[in-house]
Amino acid sequence: MGSDHMKHSDGAGKTSSGRVNRRSFLAAAGTGTAVALAGCSGGGGDTVRIGGIYLISGLAQALGTSSENAARAAVDDINENGGINGNDVEITIRDHGSQPAQTIRSLVQEDNSDLLIGITSSGVGLATAPTIESLGVPFIATDIGTPYITEFDTEAYGDYYESDDGKAALKPNIFRSTANTSHMTYGIAKFIADNYGAMRVANMGPDYAYGEQCWEYFKAYSEGLGVDHEYVASEFPSLGASDMTPQINSVLSNDPDLVFTSFWAGDSTTFMSQAAEQGLFDEVEDVFDTIGADPTVFSALGDTTPEGIHLSGWYWPTAYDNEYNQAFLDKYESMYADENVPSIPGFTGGQTWGAVQTYKQVIESVGSLNSDDIISELEGFTFEEDPRGPVTYDADSHQAQAPVTLGTTSFDVDVPYDGAGLADIQKYTITRDESLELLDGSGLGPGM
């Protein structure tokens, strides 16, 4: 993780298992974050304010904008249906900027946000978690993959903020609505184990925490599943690299059967277009990517998307046949059909909509905006109306137990843009106990 790893000593109390004690945390965070707002339980009194932080400029602009759009659609839907206990909901979305911790702080201290959602980068998520903890406001992470942020067992994996090799970074007011890297890489490793067996595998991914962790977890899960791959190359072009051909040619020179990648947003577009130019997709049996399955990627690539490769994602619009997903898709299309974006949500859409709607149900359940009450209710809370099906936030890890998707790129699917989509979609789930067994001996925590 390099510069993504920072030291921090928190003042919150911890249990013997390493899990942070919520009451000690709130006492340390200060009384200002645990004050109920008058009128929330009765309705008609106060505005509920949500603050969001995403990358809405630069490399990940399309990704962050997709999350912003889903969040705004959820807020609009809630307000159209009576708000939260009769109170209107307002949302403020800010770009990460050059100082994301300061941005988060301002959302609470200047904009008076009662609830928070975000972040677009695993590295930023880990670096800003201590700031989020100090603010005491409930935070649901919708867009980050690192398993560390929802790993609570500091005794087994070390405290990320107190040890150079620590991998447990859970903070008591941080939850996650999306599946994480541990879960994503399991799905790909399981598919390969079931359909290919042992192969010559090469890796390409972005040169920061997310790319490195994806490769580590993929190899660990493959070993746990009993698949003895030969790993022939591993390349990490810089995040946002405009030229990946040296790394692509390096991978090709090692004659892999499969290529595992962990690109997303603009990096996915760059990799696939340049890999096609170099003939990579003709030379290997298959290519897999962790979160490359996104309408903005397919739209940007147009007819150059290679057919028949396997892309994974946290959410794909047609993967879930239920009334709640359809309601989300209808609302999203009604708001963005005329905008210069695909009129279907991206791979962060389902969990972002779900996070905002979860807050609504939790607040209505506890009857106030008291941070302590909301955090307590979120632990073990099941949101039945999530677009991906019922989602439960684990009481210990705060990780949503949600499925991941893996599909095959195809031009024979109905999408509202010029480009490919996903066909033959499979969904993968895994429990903490199953993950612990498969990862045994790797030193990696499930984060679930």
BELBEL-V165353 format. One record per helix or strand of 3 or more residues. SS is the DSSP state (@ for helix, = for strand). FROM is the first residue (numbers start at 0). TO is the last residue. Records with the same first field share a line. If there is no record, write none. Layout:
SS = FROM-TO + FROM-TO
//
This chain:
@ = 1-3 + 21-28 + 30-33 + 57-79 + 99-108 + 121-134 + 146-149 + 153-156 + 180-194 + 208-223 + 244-252 + 265-276 + 279-282 + 294-303 + 322-335 + 348-365 + 370-377 + 431-438
= = 47-53 + 88-94 + 114-117 + 138-140 + 173-175 + 199-203 + 229-234 + 257-260 + 285-288 + 309-312 + 390-392 + 403-409 + 420-427
//
